[in-house]
Every structure is written in structure tokens, then in C-alpha cells.
Amino acid sequence: MTRGGTIKRRVRQLGLLGRLWRKCKLMLLLFVVATVIFGFWYSKQDEGVQRRSQEIAIAGLDFLIELKQTNGDVDEILNWVISQMPASLGNVVSVGDIEGADCYTFAGVPVSDRPVKILKNEGYLVGYNESLRNPDWVAYRLQRNENVNTSERPESFDVDRRTRARVDHYAYSNSGYDRGHMAPNYAIDMVFGERAQKETFLMSNIVPQRPELNQGPWKELEQMVAKRYLRDYGEVWVLTGPIYDASSRQLSSGVVIPAAFFKIIVDVVEPDGLRALAVIMEQGMDPEGKLAASLVTIDAVEAATGMDFLSALDDSVEAVIEADLAKRLW
């Protein structure tokens, strides 16, 4: 018997495994051929077609990442593949010398007609609204820290005696709402240390959040920023806070319950670029839903909150950044 006949006989003896092996080899061969053909076609296209091709590929990989069947290791590999595509940066606006950044906020503090008390902490800044008994906004800047030693989580929340409202730990008791951090304790602890983490447990940093939101999508996004964004980008600026509507109610303690929450994330892309994304998460959002479904423009956040963000930027740059709708979370 010839060598080829011997191999075929052995494959037949393997039964199903043999057939799968043969099919996998064919699929691998087809994949390699398709990749070569696509690479040749791609190299001949102009910049606009190349970017659209990348965006289609990114959308497909994002779909795979969102599937519950994939595990964390696979998701990490897919995210790495995405990060190698220039289009994964989203829309980067060239701004030249970037001004208006201080140690807490990028391009100025939020501006609105509502009076707020500015409270400065070691790791974050608060614009506190005494009448609503909540922060209107919280701003913080996160930078990669190679020596990460996280601290034990405090067991209770403290009154911020810099406020007139003096909201305490028990203001939320038996309300059905979690004490939702605006400046996240994990990220602040990881970057600034134990003392700064304890300051995130001041009630001036806390807003009523439904448990399904606080312990689900909101936490997932916070963890994404603290872990993946800092690892991949080194530094990000965050603005976050509550959104109210006509139906907003109060806890028995007088703390107003928001209808939703916003988060704006800004990334400086070297040497002279800027990009941003924004999300709005409603109190009743599906905890199993896709985070990308919460993406909005900064203009939409401004319309919902009545605040003006990034006001220290040149007007032409601000207009472009705030009108841009990110296609994906970075």
C-alpha cells in the first residue's frame, strides 16, 4: 500500500476526529488564503476605504467579545487585535498645545447656572449641590501606577462636614438604593493610595443608585477604565455625575434620586491629539445589556444636565469633540 493510502486509512480509523481534523486544516488554509487576498486588496485602497474596513472589522470583533461564550483570555486577545488597528482610537482631533488641564479636570470645570460648592480631595474634585444633597459632578485624573497596592475597603461612609447638607451613612438605609460612588474607590485607591480611597467614602461623593446598576454596568465600566484603559493608554481624565428629570423623587432623608448617570472620558493622544467618549446609564437599564448601547455624545450629556464641559478648549475643537459619537468603548 502506498504512503498516501496508509494516511487515508488511518484518518478513516479516527472517524469523527479525523474528519474534524481534515475540515480544520481546510479552514486554516482558506483563512490564510483569504487573509493574503484581503491584505493585497487593502493595500491598494485609499485611506477612507481602509478606515471603513477597519471599523467593520472592529465591529465584528466587538460582537465576538460581547458573546457570553467567550472567556476573558479570548476577549483580551481580541481587544489586543483591535488595539493594533488605527481606527480603534476613534476620532482624534488635532488641538496643538493642549491647555486648560489641571490636576483634576481637563479643559476646565463644568459650568452651569446651578450653584455648587467645590470640594477638593486628594484624588478627585467635587462640585457639590447643597439643595439636591448630591454632587452635581465629580472629576478625576487617573495615571498608570506600576506599583499597585490596594487597600482594605472601609466598612462605612462618612459625613462630609464641609457641606451644609451633612448627609450621613444612614440617609440611604432601607431605601432600596445603593450608596453609589461617583469617584470610584478602587481606581482612586490604585492610583493615589489609602488616604485618597477613604475620601471616596465621604457622602459628598455618593449618589443613590439602583443595586442592579451600581453592581452591574456601572461597576463594569469603572473596572474597564481602571484596569484596561490605564494599562493601554497610561492616563485618562474622567467627569461623572447624576442626571435628573421631572420625575426625580427624594429619599426620606431628602436626598434626590437621579434618573440616570453620565460619564465622560478624555484621552490625550500624543503628540497633539484629543479624543473623548461619553455614556449615559439610566437607573433602570438592563444589567445584561451591552455597555456600548449607552454611548452618547458629550452634547447629549450637556443637554441632559444643563452643564457645559471642556469649556476651556478652543470653540472649534470643543464643537467637534462634543458632537462626536464614539462607535465603541475603547
Long-range contacts (C-beta under 8 A, 24 or more apart in sequence): 51-86, 51-87, 54-85, 54-86, 54-87, 54-88, 55-87, 55-327, 57-85, 58-82, 58-85, 58-87, 58-88, 58-327, 58-328, 59-327, 59-328, 62-292, 62-328, 66-290, 66-292, 79-228, 83-232, 88-328, 88-330, 89-269, 89-275, 89-330, 90-275, 90-277, 90-324, 90-326, 90-327, 90-328, 90-330, 91-275, 91-324, 91-326, 92-269, 92-273, 92-274, 92-275, 93-273, 93-274, 93-275, 93-317, 93-320, 93-321, 93-324, 94-272, 94-273, 94-274, 95-272, 95-273, 95-274, 95-313, 95-314, 95-317, 96-272, 97-272, 98-268, 98-272, 98-274, 99-312, 100-310, 100-312, 100-313, 101-237, 103-141, 104-139, 104-140, 104-141, 105-139, 105-141, 105-237, 105-239, 106-141, 106-237, 106-266, 106-268, 106-310, 107-266, 107-309, 107-310, 107-311, 107-312, 107-313, 107-318, 108-310, 108-311, 108-312, 109-137, 109-139, 110-136, 110-137, 110-139, 110-239, 110-305, 110-307, 110-308, 110-309, 111-307, 111-308, 111-311, 112-136, 112-305, 112-306, 112-307, 112-308, 113-306, 114-306, 117-162, 117-163, 119-160, 119-162, 119-163, 119-204, 121-183, 121-196, 121-199, 121-200, 121-202, 121-205, 122-192, 122-195, 122-196, 122-199, 123-183, 123-188, 123-191, 123-192, 123-196, 123-197, 123-199, 123-200, 124-183, 124-188, 124-196, 124-199, 124-200, 124-205, 126-182, 126-183, 126-204, 126-205, 127-241, 128-160, 128-163, 128-165, 128-204, 130-163, 130-164, 130-165, 132-244, 132-255, 132-256, 133-165, 133-167, 133-171, 133-253, 133-254, 133-255, 133-256, 134-206, 134-207, 134-242, 134-255, 134-256, 134-258, 135-182, 135-204, 135-205, 135-206, 135-207, 135-241, 135-242, 136-241, 136-242, 136-305, 136-307, 137-182, 137-239, 137-240, 137-241, 137-307, 138-182, 138-183, 138-205, 138-239, 138-240, 138-241, 139-237, 139-238, 139-239, 139-240, 140-183, 140-187, 140-188, 140-237, 140-238, 141-235, 141-236, 141-237, 141-238, 142-187, 142-191, 142-225, 142-226, 142-229, 142-230, 142-235, 142-236, 142-237, 142-238, 143-191, 143-230, 143-234, 143-235, 144-230, 144-231, 144-234, 144-235, 145-190, 145-191, 145-230, 148-190, 150-186, 150-189, 150-190, 151-189, 151-193, 151-194, 151-197, 153-185, 153-197, 154-197, 154-198, 154-201, 156-201, 157-201, 157-202, 157-203, 157-206, 158-201, 158-202, 158-203, 159-202, 159-203, 160-202, 160-203, 160-204, 160-205, 162-204, 163-204, 165-254, 167-203, 167-204, 167-206, 167-253, 167-255, 168-203, 169-203, 170-253, 171-203, 171-251, 171-253, 171-254, 171-255, 172-206, 172-208, 172-251, 172-253, 172-255, 175-208, 175-251, 175-252, 176-210, 176-211, 177-208, 177-209, 177-210, 177-211, 177-251, 177-257, 178-208, 178-209, 178-210, 178-211, 178-214, 178-215, 179-203, 179-206, 179-208, 179-209, 180-206, 180-207, 180-208, 180-209, 180-213, 180-214, 180-218, 180-261, 181-205, 181-206, 182-206, 182-207, 182-240, 182-241, 182-242, 183-240, 184-222, 184-226, 186-222, 186-223, 186-226, 187-222, 187-225, 187-226, 190-226, 191-230, 207-241, 207-242, 207-258, 207-261, 208-251, 208-255, 208-257, 208-258, 209-261, 209-283, 210-283, 210-284, 212-287, 213-261, 213-281, 213-283, 213-284, 213-285, 213-287, 216-287, 217-281, 217-285, 217-287, 217-289, 217-291, 217-294, 218-261, 218-281, 220-291, 221-263, 221-279, 221-281, 221-291, 221-329, 224-291, 224-329, 225-265, 229-265, 229-267, 229-330, 232-330, 233-267, 233-330, 235-267, 235-268, 236-265, 236-266, 236-267, 237-265, 237-266, 237-267, 238-263, 238-264, 238-265, 238-266, 239-263, 239-264, 239-266, 239-309, 240-264, 241-305, 243-280, 243-301, 243-304, 243-305, 257-283, 258-283, 259-283, 260-304, 262-301, 262-304, 262-305, 264-298, 264-301, 264-309, 265-330, 266-310, 267-330, 274-317, 274-321, 275-321, 275-324, 276-310, 276-321, 276-322, 276-324, 276-326, 277-326, 277-329, 277-330, 278-326, 280-304, 291-329, 292-328, 292-329, 295-325, 295-326, 295-327, 295-328, 295-329, 296-325, 297-322, 297-323, 297-324, 297-325, 298-322, 298-323, 298-324, 299-323
